[in-house]
Amino acid sequence: MVSQSSDETPTGPIRGQTQQAPAPRIIRPHATGGGVPAAAGTQRHRHVVGDLTAVALLVLAVFLPWNLYFGVGIPGSSTILFGVLIAVTVLAVVPVVVAGSWRSAGARFNPRRAARLRLALNVPYLLLVLAFVVFDAYETVRFGGTVNVPGGVGPGAWAGIAGSLLSAQAVPAGALAGPVPAGDESTGWHRSARVIGSLSMLAAVLSFGFNLYWRLRYALQSTGGAEEFGKQNIAVIVTAVVYGVVALIAVLVASRWLLRSARESQLTTVALGASTLAAGVLVWFLPVGRDIDAFHGIAQNTSTAGVGFEGYLAWAAGAALFAPRALFGHRNTSPTEESAWRGMIRNGLLLIAVWSVGSMAMRITDLVVGVILNYPFSRYSSIVLAAFDLATAVLAIWLRHRLATLSARMVTSLCGLVATLSVARVVVGLELAPRFEDSPNSPALHPVYGNNLAQQITSTFDVTLCGLALGILVAAIVTGHLSGRRLARRAARRRAAAANAAATTTRVPVGHGAVPSAAATTRIPAGVPGGDHEPPTTEIPPLANGPRIFRGDDSGTRQMPAQKPQIYRPPQG
């Protein structure tokens, strides 16, 4: 019979034990303060800066030329087109105000709805930019082989598409807030960047082939037949091939960064796009801009240049697509971040070296042509200009090759020298470039384009490379800062390890007992063969509060009777 009391464990059939839910754990932040909210606030502030940049670019685009026929400061611009531009600009600014990053901290903020709104209201602006590109392509084909210049796509469209794409992108959340998170390369915006890069490279090839065709056709046509085919025709063919190849290589080298998802490629594209926008603004507003570029960078699809909308517009768009994650995303001090900035320096030096070598080739070509045709130009000036190009190219190539072995301070100094040489190339190119002498019968210059330079090698692209060189200098400073912090952490770990190794060991005194005896231990046999190898018996302690069995008198269980001791008494006789 089993009895149960209130302080005893009940007995009964054994069932599955009921598992009690673990007590809730309360996780408290560290005493240093809420690091996560602070990081989120910093992240939000960066995206607010991105939204403000988008608005500034959209407003700036209104005051810049969009092609040779339309824009502020261009005579005969269409009033209706101005109205359309202002309307689409307002539509692109509205989502920044209604669904901007500054509202992302609100409880009523819906990220999905905000993303749809921002994209939808920027579609009209993107269509307007596309219309200007299509119009320029149409005029390029229409005016091919004539003296008429296509309208081109000017800096207004560059700034406009950059601002519109910044405004169209929603605030990154979650994993997308990092610099280049895993899988982020497959997002829609990065796919768009790859499409734009591919189209720009295709357009560059088509532009090169189209211009080369018309120039070769002009050079090969001779009214007098093969007898009159002489030095001038050969000079035109050689100049067309050299100029076109240099322009094509520059676009292919720069636009291929749009096809890659690596962080260093994104940083390089951002620097190149920002430099393009700055160069377009400077060349248009500065009085010397007409001498830097006869067409102010608006129309580059001409007989002396081939870097046009297929380069500048694509780089500005790519910079806007990559900037939110490359610049405004999460920053860290890991070696990966340092290598990304170092890779950006290497990419920028490559483009500067390629263009410097190409510019030197064009100047040497002009020098040879001038000597063959006996042009009254200074040979000394051409040699000096080629020497500046050569010095810049050699320094850029050498620094790119030795970048990993030089100290951070040396890299920063040499990057500053590259930037100085890039600016000097533009200044010397303007001062020493051969010019036509003005005469009373010279026609008046067009209010938008034209200059008196005999050759137009220095262009808006050289100013763009000046901005890129300054970006390389900034990247070198950032890399040096990250490298210094990494070396400081490594030195701190070494000092800590050395301090731990040199620390004295604390000995705890213990009592000295008797010296252990060396006598052999006496083994007591257990009597069972092999018993010495059996494991000891472990006593099982009784269970606490286990069931107790009570047996009464009426229980069927009885104790076995034990025999009482008997005392043997001998018989007494």
Secondary structure, 3 states (H helix, E strand, C coil): CECCCCCCCCCCCCCCCCCCCCCCCCCCCCCCCCHHHHHHHHHHHHHHHHHHHHHHHHHHHHCCCCCCCCCCCCCCCCHHHHHHHHHHHHHHHHHHHHCCHHHCCCCCCCHHHHHHHHHHHHHHHHHHHHHHHHHHHHHHHHCCCCCCCCCCCCHHHHHHHHHHHHHHCCCCCHHHHCCCCCCHHHCHHHHHHHHHHHHHHHHHHHHHHHHHHHHHHHHHCCCCHHHHCCHHHHHHHHHHHHHHHHHHHHHHHHHHHHHCCCHHHHHHHHHHHHHHHHHHHHHHHCCCHHHHCCCCCCCCCECCECCCHHHHHHHHHHHHHHHHHHCCCCCCCCHHHHHHHHHHHHHHHHHHHHHHHHHHHHHHHHHHHHHHCCCCCCHHHHHHHHHHHHHHHHHHHHHHHCCCCCCHHHHHHHHHHHHHHHHHHHHHHHHHCCECCCCCCCCCCCCCCCCCECCCCCCHHHHHHHHHHHHHHHHHHHHHHHHHHHHHHHHHHHHHHHHHHHCCCCCCCCCCCCCCCCCCCCCCCCCCCCHHHCCCCCCCCCCCCCCCECCCCCCCCCCCCCCCCCCCCCCCC
